[in-house]
Amino acid sequence: MLRAYILPTIAAELALLFVGGVLLPEERMLPAALAGLVIVPALVFLVRRWTGSLSYRMRRLSPEQIISHRPGPEHREQTPEELADSIVERTGEIRRALAGSPSEVRVEMCVMGYRACANDMITLTHRINEELKSAGPVRRMRLRRARNRAIEALSATRESLPPGILRTTRQEHQ
């Protein structure tokens, strides 16, 4: 509703500014043109911010927000197998990111991702331990296989991290 009202209003004001600048006497045309050079970019910025543009939201996104994101209540909870698959996939991406010669920032992002995976591994272990109490033999085998895959992936990722990087982060150095 707000967008439907603001955008036409801004367009009308820009049109009036342009017409007013053209129709004004010559001695007032320069200040009107300079005002237009200041007002138009400001209005464009405000419109983009109000409309929630993707580029604005991307600039405001931080690594902490990415890691802390959890699906809302409308999403169902992951099964232990899905959580294990998620850990395996994310640790694989971390290893691929560290394969070349990554920058210091990229290494820190990978460390944050590794820590998130390690926290999910703790959650996975608790869920599997709870479910093993009442699971049948086939289900137990599947749960143990999922846990082992996640453990192996997490271990391989830890080995690919630079030595000593998990002890301190850049923020702790400062």
Buried (B, 14 or more C-beta within 10 A) or exposed (E): EEEEEBEEEBEEEBEEBBEBBEEBEEEEBEEBBEEBEEBBEEBEEEBEEBEEEEEEEEEEEEEEEEBEEEEEEEEEEBEBBEBBBBBBEBBEEBBEBBEEEBEEEEBBBBBBBBEBBBEBBEEBBEBBEEBBEEBEEEEBEBBEEBBEBBBEBBEBBBEBBEEEBEEEBEEEEE
